[in-house]
Amino acid sequence: MFQFPIYLDNNATTPIDKRVLDTMLPFFTKYFGNAASHSHSFGWQAEEAVDIAREQVAQLINAEPNEIVFTSGATEADNLALKGVFEMYASKGNHIITVKTEHKAVLDSCKHLEKLGAEVTYLDVNRDGLIDVTELQKSIKSNTILISMMYANNEIGVIQPIKDIAAIAKKNEVLFFTDATQAVGKIPVNVIKDGIDLMAFSAHKIYGPKGIGALYVRRRNPRVRITAQMDGGGHERGMRSGTLNVPGIVGFGKACELCKVEMQKDSQITAELRDKLENELLQIDGSRVNGSRINRLPNTLNMSFKNVDSTDLMMRFSKNIALSSGSACTSATQSPSFVLKALGLTDQMALSSLRFGLGRFTTEEEIDYTIQQFRHLL
C-alpha cells in the first residue's frame, strides 16, 4: 500500500535517490575539503571526487569531462550561456533566436539582453508546441550569433526537433544552445549526435540534490567560448568562479551514473503509467491533452478539463495528491500559462489545465488512486 500524499510533480523537482544521498553524506563530514585546496589531503580528496563526478556527468551526455562547467543549477547555466555568448561574440553580431515557450530563465535573460542592445526573435509554435524549422531558417540573419531552444518543454513535455535545429545552426555558422533540464536523464541526450554547442541541465530533476547544475560547453568543431558572468578566482577554467559545491557535485555525478544505467527501464515504466493515466482521464467529458502526444517526454502529461478551475482542483487534491498547473518558476502567479496560450488555448482552457509529472518512484497503485479520485470529482 502506498503512502499519502502521492507525488506527481516530478517536473518541478524529484526526490533524491537514497543511493545518491548515501554517496554524498561522507563529503559533508569526513571528506569536507575545498577542491581548490592543493596543499593537503583534504583538498586532494575533494578534487578527486569532483573529477570523478565530472566524468560521470559527461558520460551521460557523451561529452568530455573538461566540457562540463558546474553551476548552481540550470537557471544559472541558462544565464551563463546566453549572456556569456552575447558578450563573447559581440563583434560578430547581436541577434538571438529563441521560442515563445522557453523557460523563464531563458526568456528573462533574453529580455535583459535586449536592454543591452540584443535583437531577439521569439518564434511561435504550432498547436502541438513544436517550432516550424522553415521559420527558423528564415529568421537567421547575418548578425545572428545564437539559437536557443529548449530540448523538452517543462510544462507539456514536447520534444523539439533538436537535430534539425542543430543542422540549421551549423549550416549558418550560428551557435546552438539548448536548455535540456527536462530531457537529460529521461531520454537519450547525446551532444555530439544532436549537434549541440551549449547545454544546460540540473541534478534535482534526475533524483539528485538541489543547488547544483551544469553547462556543457563544446571545445571543438567548433570551440565555443563564453564570457564569465561570475568573477573571483577563475574556477571552472575561468568560466564560473566560486568554491565548488563538492557534496552536490558528487551527488550530481552519482545521479547521472544511475540514469545512464536505468534510464531506459525508468522511461518505459513511466510511459506506460502515463499512458494509462491519460487514457482513463480522456474518458472524462471535456478533457483534452495539451501538446504533442508523439514528440514528448515519457513521464509528462498536461491536460485541460472543461469548466474546471485547476487551482481549486489542486487544493481539493492537495492532501492526497501533489500536482501542479505548470512551471514551478511561475506558480506564484494565477495568470494563464504562457506556454499553453502559445499553443492557442483560451484563457479559460489554460486555467483549467494540470500537469502530471511521473517519476522513478511512481507506482501503478498511485496512478489507479489518482484516476479514481478524478472520476469521483469530475
C-alpha positions in Angstrom: 0.0 0.0 0.0 1.3 3.4 -0.9 1.6 6.4 1.4 0.0 9.8 1.1 0.5 12.2 -0.3 1.1 10.9 -3.8 3.8 12.9 -5.6 3.0 13.7 -9.3 5.1 16.8 -9.7 8.4 15.4 -10.8 8.9 18.0 -13.5 9.2 20.6 -10.7 11.7 18.5 -8.7 12.4 14.9 -7.9 13.1 13.2 -4.5 16.7 12.4 -4.0 17.6 8.8 -4.7 18.8 7.1 -1.5 21.8 5.8 -3.4 22.7 9.4 -4.3 22.3 10.6 -0.7 24.5 7.8 0.6 27.2 8.7 -1.8 27.0 12.4 -0.8 27.0 12.1 3.0 30.7 11.4 3.6 31.5 14.7 1.8 29.7 16.7 4.5 31.7 15.3 7.4 34.7 13.1 6.5 35.8 14.4 3.1 34.8 18.0 3.6 37.8 19.7 2.0 37.8 22.5 -0.6 38.5 21.1 -4.0 40.7 24.2 -4.7 43.0 23.4 -1.7 46.0 21.8 -3.3 48.3 21.7 -0.2 46.8 18.8 1.8 44.9 15.6 1.5 41.5 17.1 2.3 41.7 19.2 -0.8 43.1 16.4 -2.9 40.3 14.0 -1.9 37.7 16.7 -2.7 39.3 17.4 -6.1 39.4 13.7 -7.0 35.7 13.4 -6.1 34.9 16.3 -8.3 36.9 14.8 -11.2 35.1 11.5 -10.9 31.7 13.3 -10.8 32.6 15.5 -13.8 33.3 12.3 -15.8 30.0 10.7 -14.7 28.1 13.8 -15.8 30.0 14.0 -19.1 29.4 10.3 -19.8 25.6 10.6 -19.6 25.5 13.2 -22.4 28.6 11.9 -24.4 30.7 14.9 -23.6 34.3 15.3 -22.5 34.8 16.0 -18.8 36.5 19.3 -19.5 33.4 20.4 -21.3 31.4 20.4 -18.1 31.1 23.6 -16.1 29.4 23.2 -12.8 26.9 25.9 -11.8 24.3 26.3 -9.0 21.6 24.9 -11.3 20.1 25.2 -14.8 18.9 28.8 -14.3 22.5 29.9 -13.7 23.6 27.8 -16.6 21.0 29.4 -18.9 22.2 32.9 -17.8 25.8 32.0 -18.3 25.2 30.6 -21.8 23.1 33.4 -23.1 24.9 36.3 -21.5 28.3 34.7 -22.0 27.8 34.2 -25.7 26.3 37.6 -26.2 29.4 39.3 -24.7 32.0 37.0 -26.2 30.6 37.2 -29.8 29.6 40.9 -29.7 32.0 41.6 -32.6 30.1 39.1 -34.8 26.6 40.2 -34.1 23.8 40.7 -31.6 20.9 38.6 -32.9 19.5 35.7 -30.8 16.7 33.4 -31.9 14.5 31.6 -29.3 11.0 30.4 -28.8 7.9 31.8 -27.0 7.6 28.7 -24.9 11.0 28.7 -23.4 11.7 28.5 -19.7 11.6 31.9 -17.9 15.3 31.6 -17.2 15.9 31.9 -21.0 13.1 34.4 -21.7 14.0 36.7 -18.9 17.7 36.5 -19.8 16.8 37.5 -23.4 14.7 40.4 -22.1 17.7 41.5 -20.1 20.0 41.3 -23.1 17.5 43.3 -25.2 18.2 46.2 -22.8 21.9 45.9 -23.5 21.3 46.1 -27.3 20.5 42.5 -28.3 18.0 41.8 -31.0 15.9 38.8 -30.1 13.4 36.9 -32.4 10.8 34.9 -30.5 9.4 32.1 -32.7 5.9 30.8 -32.5 4.9 27.2 -32.0 2.1 25.2 -33.5 -0.8 23.6 -31.5 1.4 20.7 -30.6 4.1 23.0 -29.2 6.6 22.4 -32.0 8.5 25.1 -33.9 8.5 25.4 -37.7 12.1 24.7 -38.8 11.4 26.6 -42.0 10.6 29.7 -40.0 13.7 29.2 -38.0 15.8 29.2 -41.2 14.1 32.3 -42.4 14.8 34.1 -39.1 18.6 33.8 -39.4 20.4 37.0 -40.3 24.0 38.0 -40.9 24.2 39.2 -37.3 22.7 36.1 -35.7 25.1 34.6 -33.1 22.9 32.1 -31.2 19.8 29.9 -31.4 18.4 29.0 -28.0 15.7 26.3 -27.9 14.6 24.1 -25.1 15.1 20.3 -25.7 11.9 19.3 -23.9 9.3 21.7 -22.5 8.8 21.7 -18.8 5.1 22.2 -18.9 3.9 20.0 -21.8 6.9 17.7 -22.3 7.1 18.3 -26.1 10.5 17.5 -27.6 11.7 19.9 -30.3 13.4 18.6 -33.5 16.8 19.1 -32.0 18.9 17.6 -34.7 17.2 19.6 -37.4 17.7 22.8 -35.4 21.3 22.0 -34.9 21.8 21.3 -38.6 20.4 24.7 -39.5 22.6 26.4 -36.9 25.8 24.6 -38.2 24.9 25.4 -41.8 24.7 29.1 -40.9 27.7 29.1 -38.6 25.5 30.0 -35.6 25.9 28.5 -32.2 23.1 26.3 -30.8 22.2 26.3 -27.1 19.6 24.2 -25.5 18.1 24.0 -22.0 17.8 20.3 -21.7 16.9 20.2 -18.0 13.8 18.2 -18.5 15.3 15.8 -21.1 18.6 14.7 -19.6 18.2 11.5 -17.7 14.8 10.8 -19.1 15.6 10.3 -22.8 18.9 9.7 -24.6 20.7 13.1 -25.0 24.0 12.9 -27.0 25.6 16.3 -27.5 27.7 15.0 -30.4 25.0 13.2 -32.4 22.5 16.0 -31.6 24.9 18.7 -32.7 24.6 20.8 -29.5 27.2 23.6 -28.8 26.0 24.6 -25.3 23.5 22.8 -23.0 22.1 23.5 -19.5 20.8 20.8 -17.1 20.3 20.2 -13.4 20.7 17.5 -10.8 17.4 17.9 -8.9 15.4 16.8 -12.0 17.1 13.4 -12.1 16.9 12.4 -8.4 20.0 14.3 -7.4 20.4 17.3 -5.0 19.1 20.8 -5.5 21.6 23.6 -5.9 23.9 22.0 -8.5 23.7 22.0 -12.3 26.0 22.2 -15.3 26.6 23.9 -18.5 28.1 21.9 -21.3 30.4 24.0 -23.5 31.7 22.4 -26.7 35.5 22.5 -27.0 35.9 21.6 -30.7 34.1 21.7 -34.0 33.5 24.5 -33.1 35.3 25.5 -30.0 32.8 27.6 -28.1 33.9 30.5 -25.9 31.9 32.4 -23.3 32.5 35.4 -21.1 32.3 34.6 -17.4 29.4 36.1 -15.5 30.8 35.4 -12.1 34.4 36.5 -11.3 36.6 35.8 -8.3 39.2 33.1 -8.5 38.9 31.7 -12.0 37.3 28.4 -11.0 35.9 26.1 -13.7 38.5 27.0 -16.2 37.7 30.7 -15.8 34.0 30.4 -16.8 32.4 30.3 -13.3 34.3 31.3 -10.2 33.3 30.2 -6.7 34.1 27.4 -4.2 32.8 24.2 -5.7 29.8 22.5 -4.0 31.6 19.2 -3.6 28.7 17.2 -1.9 26.3 18.5 -4.6 28.7 17.7 -7.4 29.3 14.2 -6.0 25.5 13.7 -5.9 25.1 15.0 -9.4 27.6 12.6 -10.7 26.0 9.6 -8.9 22.6 10.6 -10.2 23.9 10.8 -13.8 25.6 7.4 -13.4 22.3 5.8 -12.2 20.4 7.5 -15.1 22.8 6.1 -17.6 22.1 2.6 -16.4 18.4 2.8 -15.5 17.0 5.4 -17.9 15.6 3.0 -20.5 13.8 1.0 -17.8 12.6 4.1 -16.0 11.3 5.7 -19.2 9.4 2.5 -20.2 7.7 2.2 -16.9 6.8 5.9 -16.6 5.5 6.0 -20.2 3.2 3.0 -19.5 1.8 4.6 -16.3 1.5 8.0 -18.0 -0.5 6.4 -20.9 -2.8 4.6 -18.5 -3.5 7.8 -16.7 -4.0 9.7 -19.9 -6.4 7.1 -21.5 -8.5 7.0 -18.4 -8.7 10.7 -17.9 -9.6 11.2 -21.5 -12.9 9.4 -20.7 -13.9 12.4 -18.7 -16.2 14.8 -20.7 -14.4 17.9 -22.0 -10.9 16.6 -21.2 -8.0 17.1 -23.7 -4.3 16.6 -23.9 -2.2 19.7 -24.4 0.8 19.5 -26.7 2.1 16.7 -28.9 1.2 13.1 -27.9 4.0 11.8 -30.1 7.1 14.0 -29.6 7.1 14.2 -25.8 8.8 13.0 -22.7 7.8 9.6 -21.3 6.8 11.0 -17.9 4.8 14.1 -18.7 1.1 14.7 -19.2 -0.6 18.1 -19.5 -4.4 18.1 -19.6 -7.3 20.6 -19.6 -10.7 19.8 -18.1 -13.6 21.9 -19.4 -15.3 24.2 -16.8 -12.8 23.2 -14.1 -10.6 25.6 -12.2 -7.2 23.9 -11.9 -6.3 25.9 -8.8 -9.4 24.8 -7.0 -8.9 21.2 -8.1 -5.3 21.2 -6.9 -6.4 22.5 -3.5 -9.0 19.8 -3.2 -6.4 17.2 -4.1 -3.5 18.8 -2.1 -3.7 16.5 1.0 -3.6 13.3 -1.1 -2.1 14.1 -4.5 0.6 16.7 -5.3 0.0 18.2 -8.8 0.8 21.5 -10.5 -0.7 23.7 -13.1 2.6 24.4 -14.8 6.1 25.5 -14.2 7.2 25.8 -10.6 9.0 29.0 -11.6 5.8 30.8 -12.4 3.4 29.2 -9.9 3.2 32.3 -7.8 1.0 33.9 -10.4 -2.5 32.9 -11.2 -2.4 34.1 -14.8 -2.9 31.6 -17.7 0.3 29.7 -18.7 2.1 31.5 -21.4 3.1 28.1 -22.8 -0.5 26.9 -23.2 -1.5 30.3 -24.6 1.2 29.9 -27.2 -0.5 26.6 -28.3 -3.7 28.5 -28.9 -5.6 27.6 -25.8 -8.1 30.2 -24.5 -7.6 31.7 -21.1 -10.3 29.5 -19.7 -8.8 26.3 -21.0 -5.3 27.3 -19.9 -6.6 28.0 -16.4 -8.3 24.5 -16.3 -5.0 22.7 -17.0 -3.0 20.4 -14.9 0.5 18.9 -15.3 1.2 15.3 -14.2 4.9 14.6 -13.7 5.6 10.9 -13.1 8.9 9.7 -11.9 11.1 6.8 -10.9 9.2 6.1 -7.7 5.7 6.4 -9.1 3.7 3.2 -8.7 0.7 1.8 -10.6 -1.3 1.8 -7.3 -0.8 5.6 -7.1 -1.9 6.1 -10.7 -5.0 3.9 -10.0 -5.9 6.0 -7.0 -5.4 9.2 -8.9 -7.7 8.0 -11.7 -10.3 7.0 -9.1 -10.2 10.5 -7.5 -10.5 12.3 -10.8 -13.5 10.2 -11.8 -15.1 10.9 -8.4 -14.5 14.7 -8.5 -15.1 15.3 -12.2 
